[in-house]
Amino acid sequence: MSEVKHLTVFTSFSGQGGVERMVMNLVHEFARQGIAVDLLALKGKSQLLGDLPENVTLHRLKAKHSSTVVGELANYLREHQPEAMLVAKDRPGRAALKARRKAGVNTRIVIRLGTNLSAAMAHRSGLHRWLRQWPLKHGYRGVDAVVPVSQGVADDTVTVTG
């Protein structure tokens, strides 16, 4: 595989929590290694987005939720045609997959997961669990890779998504 020179990173910045800090750590390290980064920020009002390296371009998306961002993402993908997109969080990941299909591009989609999905759904009703699991089972078709934070998250993701 060739060395990546340009990477798109997409996530929701709903605050300054762990996922947001992790994404920014990755973005800064990619930039330090000379990789140009397009950072697509859904709900991009976090203080973490302040001091970005020169080779990071911030795109504050107009959409306010991952369920409404697909068209905007598809337009970005058609225009920029990045080689790969790293997506943090499940719902933005599924939005990225829909956008790639809509855009008709070959961008590789890599989703970073940090949540044990079964545990997150354990105290929900059967209907709520089904409503949450169905999109996971069908929405991950076509994903190029899932990067779990642990073997437990990996095993659980396989169980939940099939």
Summary of the structure (lengths in Angstrom):
residues: 162
radius of gyration: 15.6
end to end distance: 27.4
largest distance: 48.3
contacts: 481
relative contact order: 0.14
helix: 47%
strand: 21%
